[in-house]
Amino acid sequence: MPYSFEFDAVNGILLCRLQGKVTSQLFRDFFKVGAEYAVRTQPSAGVVDFSGITVFGVSTETIHELAKWPPVLRSPDLRRIVIAPSPEIYGLMRMFEIEGEGRRPDIHVVRTEQEAWAILAVMNLQFKPLDVE
């Protein structure tokens, strides 16, 4: 499976991982499935990890399209972090961060997992896999 979801119920973190080759269509599908998990788990933070991607074939048009989708959870306290280690993915996710007419001030794009956990101020992570349906 090109993506997986894990949830840390203690800290309220939904972790979404992508791996392998990611296309625009797969990225849209990932967003839809991720939205379902967000509604189901009601996280206090969401982390999307791009560290396992070998090919990121997502167009800038797809990034613009997805950035304009309304957030699934509108809580002002919900923090979203993107781990984007490659310069290409980092640039596209920064574009995603600033798109959407200012509706995404809660997104932080970082390079490493350590930066993500530091932003969330979490020391002990207890992720459990969620089945992708």
C-alpha positions as CSV (number, residue, x, y, z in Angstrom):
1,M,0.0,0.0,0.0
2,P,1.5,3.4,-0.9
3,Y,0.2,5.0,2.2
4,S,-0.6,4.1,5.8
5,F,-2.2,5.7,8.9
6,E,-1.3,5.3,12.5
7,F,-2.9,6.9,15.6
8,D,-1.4,7.8,18.9
9,A,-4.5,8.0,21.1
10,V,-2.5,9.2,24.2
11,N,-1.2,12.2,22.4
12,G,-4.0,12.6,19.9
13,I,-1.7,12.5,16.8
14,L,-2.8,11.0,13.4
15,L,0.3,10.0,11.5
16,C,0.0,9.5,7.7
17,R,2.9,8.1,5.8
18,L,3.4,7.9,2.0
19,Q,5.9,5.7,0.3
20,G,7.1,4.6,-3.1
21,K,5.8,6.4,-6.2
22,V,3.1,9.0,-5.6
23,T,1.0,10.3,-8.5
24,S,-1.5,13.1,-8.6
25,Q,-4.5,10.6,-8.5
26,L,-2.9,8.7,-5.6
27,F,-2.4,11.9,-3.7
28,R,-6.1,12.9,-4.1
29,D,-7.1,9.4,-2.9
30,F,-4.7,9.7,0.1
31,F,-6.4,13.0,1.0
32,K,-9.9,11.5,0.9
33,V,-8.9,8.5,3.0
34,G,-7.0,10.7,5.4
35,A,-10.0,12.9,5.8
36,E,-12.1,9.8,6.8
37,Y,-9.5,8.9,9.5
38,A,-9.4,12.4,10.8
39,V,-13.2,12.5,11.3
40,R,-13.0,9.1,12.9
41,T,-10.1,9.8,15.3
42,Q,-10.6,13.5,15.9
43,P,-6.9,14.2,16.4
44,S,-5.4,17.2,18.1
45,A,-2.5,17.1,15.5
46,G,-1.9,15.5,12.2
47,V,1.5,14.6,10.7
48,V,2.0,13.7,7.0
49,D,5.4,12.0,6.5
50,F,6.9,12.1,2.9
51,S,10.2,10.4,4.0
52,G,9.4,7.1,2.2
53,I,8.6,8.6,-1.2
54,T,10.9,7.5,-4.1
55,V,9.1,9.4,-6.9
56,F,6.8,12.3,-6.3
57,G,4.9,12.8,-9.6
58,V,2.3,15.2,-8.2
59,S,1.6,18.2,-10.4
60,T,1.5,21.8,-9.2
61,E,-2.1,21.9,-10.4
62,T,-3.0,19.1,-8.0
63,I,-1.3,20.9,-5.2
64,H,-3.3,24.1,-6.0
65,E,-6.5,22.1,-6.2
66,L,-6.0,20.2,-2.9
67,A,-4.9,23.4,-1.1
68,K,-8.3,24.9,-1.9
69,W,-10.2,22.0,-0.4
70,P,-11.7,23.1,3.0
71,P,-10.0,21.6,6.0
72,V,-11.8,18.5,7.3
73,L,-11.5,19.5,10.9
74,R,-11.8,23.2,11.6
75,S,-10.5,23.3,15.1
76,P,-8.2,26.3,15.6
77,D,-6.1,24.2,18.0
78,L,-5.5,21.4,15.4
79,R,-1.9,21.5,14.3
80,R,-0.8,20.0,11.0
81,I,2.8,19.2,10.2
82,V,4.3,18.0,6.9
83,I,7.6,16.2,6.9
84,A,9.1,16.9,3.5
85,P,12.8,15.9,3.4
86,S,13.5,16.4,-0.3
87,P,13.8,20.0,-1.8
88,E,11.1,19.2,-4.5
89,I,8.5,18.0,-2.0
90,Y,9.5,20.7,0.5
91,G,8.8,23.4,-2.2
92,L,5.5,21.9,-3.2
93,M,4.3,21.6,0.4
94,R,5.3,25.1,1.1
95,M,3.2,26.1,-1.9
96,F,0.3,24.0,-0.3
97,E,0.9,25.8,3.0
98,I,0.4,29.3,1.5
99,E,-2.5,28.5,-0.8
100,G,-6.1,28.5,0.0
101,E,-6.6,32.1,0.8
102,G,-5.1,32.1,4.2
103,R,-7.1,29.1,5.4
104,R,-4.0,27.0,6.3
105,P,-2.0,29.0,8.9
106,D,-2.0,25.8,11.0
107,I,0.3,23.9,8.6
108,H,4.1,23.7,9.3
109,V,6.4,22.2,6.7
110,V,9.6,20.7,8.2
111,R,12.5,18.6,7.0
112,T,12.8,15.9,9.7
113,E,10.7,13.9,12.2
114,Q,12.6,15.4,15.0
115,E,11.4,18.9,14.0
116,A,7.8,17.6,13.9
117,W,7.9,16.1,17.3
118,A,9.6,19.2,18.7
119,I,6.8,21.4,17.3
120,L,4.2,19.1,18.9
121,A,6.3,18.9,22.2
122,V,5.8,15.1,22.3
123,M,8.4,12.9,23.9
124,N,6.7,9.5,24.1
125,L,4.9,8.4,20.9
126,Q,2.6,5.4,21.0
127,F,1.4,4.9,17.4
128,K,-0.9,2.0,16.6
129,P,-1.7,1.1,12.9
130,L,-5.1,1.9,11.5
131,D,-6.3,-0.4,8.7
132,V,-6.6,1.3,5.3
133,E,-10.1,0.4,4.0
